[in-house]
Amino acid sequence: MSHESTVPGELGRPAVRASEVPEPGAVTIVVPTFNESGNVRRLLHLITESVPARLPCEVVFVDDSTDDTPDVIREAALDCPFPVTVLHRDEPAGGLGGAVVEGMKAAGSDWIVVMDGDCQHPPSLVPELVATGERANAGLVVASRYIKGGSRAGLAGSYRIAVSRAATWLTKALFPRRLHGVSDPMSGFFAIRRSEVTAEVLKPLGYKILLELAVRSRPQAVTEVPFVFEERFAGESKSTAQEGLRFLRHLAGLRTTSPLARMVVFGLIGLSGFVPNLAALWALTEAGVHYLPAEIVANQFGVAWNFLLLERVLFRDRRRHRHWADRTLRFALIANADLVLRIPLIALLVGQFGLTVLPATALALVITFVLRFAGTEALVYLPRRRRGPRSDA
């Protein structure tokens, strides 16, 4: 983070850091921004009109902009009757979600409200979000477009509406228990108690931070408030195809957090490796190569395919612990050792335990699959152990 600046809420009042204004019943409004210079002045005006008279507040902007957004915020904040903090990040790690986490760490209030900087989330709803959370003794209050009284009117065009609904359906299908009672997991407008945020377990990727919080932090009680999604005040939407791909990777990362889920995905990736394996085997044998060497070479195509998918999907966040060449060699050795182990294991199950060939082969496949999964996690993608300082006896 290149710098942190705080603007006083009243002229003549000393600058107050966000962490120095923990007021009971107050709220910290966290606003992630990226090139929103045309919106932030309007947003602060709307907050000033609707929040301070009903609820003590502070605003924390976490800014990843490449334009003059931070300067516009500082200038506009001079007219605000509440503290306004600007945290500018030179490296936007984790995207918008990472910005929200940084803002939550800087929050000094019991309640944190997250909202966008483009004026599509009405600040007038902030006091109601907090009041609803207090009345329901909830840890998370979601502003939803999909319950009675809510609307997605601000979504531009049928394409964005369809994408939003599809993303909502997919997310709820993947996390039916964690998102029980959440009708709008794609919402970027919500209130959460600071005590419910476990920042160290969060791994934000892209802009869907509510999903990250609901799945990893697991708030004890969740309730909802309807809201009308407004049209953007100025500028253009930051939703792109690249953000869509990041969202899908985020879903995959969240869904594969448990060992069992990772094993299932590992198995599905392994099954997909049959396609390049069989295609290469067919091509080699058609070219006149003997089936035994063709089988060995074709297996490497399946190994390479599996490795690429594991790198991109399942173990994307664990690649930094070893050099890519080290990971490649280790995975290739484990994958080929699986072949070497399977044949004598089948012979043992048939000769010593009296199994017929098919059950013995099936059992051998299960055993070697579990060993390959455990070996891949432990020897390829787990961090190296740091050696502690030697102690003299």
LINPE-V272337 format. One record per backbone hydrogen bond with DSSP energy under -1.0 kcal/mol. NH is the residue of the N-H (numbers start at 1). CO is the residue of the C=O. E is the energy in kcal/mol with one decimal. If there is no record, write none. Layout:
NH_CO_E ; NH_CO_E
//
This chain:
3_88_-1.0 ; 5_86_-2.5 ; 7_84_-3.4 ; 13_10_-2.0 ; 20_17_-1.8 ; 21_18_-1.4 ; 23_21_-1.2 ; 26_23_-2.6 ; 27_56_-1.9 ; 28_111_-2.6 ; 29_58_-2.9 ; 30_113_-3.0 ; 31_60_-2.7 ; 33_62_-2.4 ; 39_36_-1.9 ; 40_36_-2.0 ; 43_39_-2.5 ; 44_40_-2.5 ; 45_41_-1.9 ; 46_42_-2.3 ; 47_43_-2.4 ; 48_44_-2.5 ; 49_45_-1.9 ; 50_46_-1.5 ; 51_47_-2.7 ; 54_51_-1.8 ; 55_51_-2.3 ; 58_27_-1.6 ; 59_83_-2.4 ; 60_29_-3.0 ; 61_85_-3.2 ; 62_31_-1.9 ; 63_87_-3.2 ; 64_33_-2.9 ; 72_68_-2.1 ; 73_69_-2.3 ; 74_70_-2.2 ; 75_71_-2.2 ; 76_72_-2.6 ; 77_73_-2.3 ; 79_76_-1.5 ; 80_77_-1.8 ; 84_7_-1.7 ; 85_59_-2.9 ; 86_5_-3.3 ; 87_61_-3.1 ; 88_3_-1.7 ; 89_63_-2.9 ; 93_91_-2.4 ; 95_92_-2.0 ; 97_206_-3.2 ; 98_94_-1.2 ; 99_95_-1.8 ; 100_96_-2.1 ; 101_97_-2.0 ; 102_98_-2.0 ; 103_99_-2.1 ; 104_100_-2.4 ; 105_101_-2.0 ; 106_102_-1.2 ; 111_26_-1.2 ; 112_192_-2.5 ; 113_28_-2.7 ; 114_190_-2.8 ; 115_30_-2.0 ; 125_122_-1.9 ; 126_123_-2.0 ; 129_125_-2.3 ; 130_126_-2.0 ; 131_127_-2.8 ; 132_128_-2.7 ; 133_129_-1.9 ; 134_130_-2.2 ; 135_131_-2.6 ; 136_132_-2.5 ; 138_133_-2.2 ; 139_221_-2.2 ; 140_221_-1.7 ; 141_191_-3.2 ; 142_223_-2.4 ; 143_189_-2.3 ; 144_225_-2.6 ; 150_147_-2.7 ; 151_227_-2.0 ; 154_229_-2.1 ; 155_152_-2.2 ; 161_157_-1.6 ; 162_158_-2.5 ; 163_159_-2.5 ; 164_160_-2.5 ; 165_161_-2.3 ; 166_162_-2.5 ; 167_163_-2.6 ; 168_164_-2.2 ; 169_165_-2.6 ; 170_166_-2.7 ; 171_167_-2.4 ; 172_168_-2.4 ; 173_169_-2.0 ; 174_170_-1.9 ; 175_171_-1.8 ; 179_175_-2.0 ; 180_177_-1.4 ; 182_179_-2.3 ; 187_184_-1.9 ; 190_114_-1.6 ; 191_141_-2.9 ; 192_112_-2.8 ; 193_139_-2.2 ; 194_110_-3.0 ; 196_193_-1.6 ; 197_194_-1.3 ; 201_198_-1.7 ; 202_199_-1.0 ; 209_207_-1.2 ; 212_208_-1.2 ; 213_209_-2.5 ; 214_210_-2.8 ; 215_211_-2.1 ; 216_212_-2.6 ; 217_213_-1.2 ; 218_213_-1.2 ; 223_140_-2.2 ; 225_142_-2.5 ; 227_144_-2.1 ; 229_151_-3.0 ; 230_120_-2.3 ; 233_118_-2.1 ; 244_240_-1.9 ; 245_241_-2.0 ; 246_242_-2.1 ; 247_243_-2.2 ; 248_244_-1.9 ; 249_245_-2.3 ; 250_246_-2.4 ; 251_247_-2.5 ; 252_248_-2.3 ; 253_249_-2.5 ; 254_250_-2.5 ; 255_251_-2.6 ; 256_252_-1.2 ; 257_254_-1.1 ; 262_258_-2.5 ; 263_259_-2.3 ; 264_260_-2.2 ; 265_261_-2.4 ; 266_262_-2.7 ; 267_263_-2.3 ; 268_264_-2.3 ; 269_265_-2.6 ; 270_266_-2.2 ; 271_267_-2.4 ; 272_268_-2.0 ; 274_271_-1.8 ; 275_272_-1.2 ; 277_273_-1.8 ; 278_274_-3.0 ; 279_275_-2.3 ; 280_276_-2.4 ; 281_277_-2.3 ; 282_278_-2.5 ; 283_279_-2.2 ; 284_280_-2.5 ; 285_281_-2.5 ; 286_282_-2.3 ; 287_283_-1.3 ; 288_285_-1.3 ; 289_284_-2.4 ; 294_290_-2.2 ; 295_291_-2.3 ; 296_292_-1.9 ; 297_293_-2.5 ; 298_294_-2.9 ; 299_295_-1.9 ; 302_298_-1.4 ; 303_299_-2.3 ; 304_300_-2.6 ; 305_301_-2.3 ; 306_302_-2.6 ; 307_303_-2.5 ; 308_304_-2.3 ; 309_305_-2.1 ; 310_306_-2.6 ; 311_307_-2.4 ; 312_308_-1.9 ; 313_309_-2.7 ; 315_310_-3.2 ; 318_315_-1.8 ; 327_323_-2.3 ; 328_324_-2.5 ; 329_325_-2.3 ; 330_326_-2.3 ; 331_327_-2.6 ; 332_328_-2.4 ; 333_329_-2.3 ; 334_330_-2.3 ; 335_331_-2.8 ; 336_332_-2.2 ; 337_333_-2.1 ; 338_334_-1.4 ; 340_336_-1.7 ; 341_337_-2.6 ; 342_338_-1.9 ; 343_339_-1.2 ; 345_341_-1.8 ; 346_342_-2.4 ; 347_343_-2.2 ; 348_344_-2.2 ; 349_345_-2.4 ; 350_346_-2.2 ; 351_347_-3.1 ; 352_348_-2.6 ; 355_349_-2.1 ; 360_356_-2.2 ; 361_357_-2.7 ; 362_358_-2.6 ; 363_359_-2.6 ; 364_360_-2.4 ; 365_361_-2.4 ; 366_362_-2.0 ; 367_363_-2.6 ; 368_364_-2.8 ; 369_365_-2.0 ; 370_366_-2.3 ; 371_367_-2.3 ; 372_368_-2.6 ; 373_369_-2.6 ; 374_370_-2.7 ; 375_371_-2.8 ; 376_372_-2.4 ; 377_373_-2.4 ; 378_374_-2.7 ; 379_375_-2.8 ; 380_376_-1.5 ; 381_376_-1.5 ; 382_377_-1.0
//
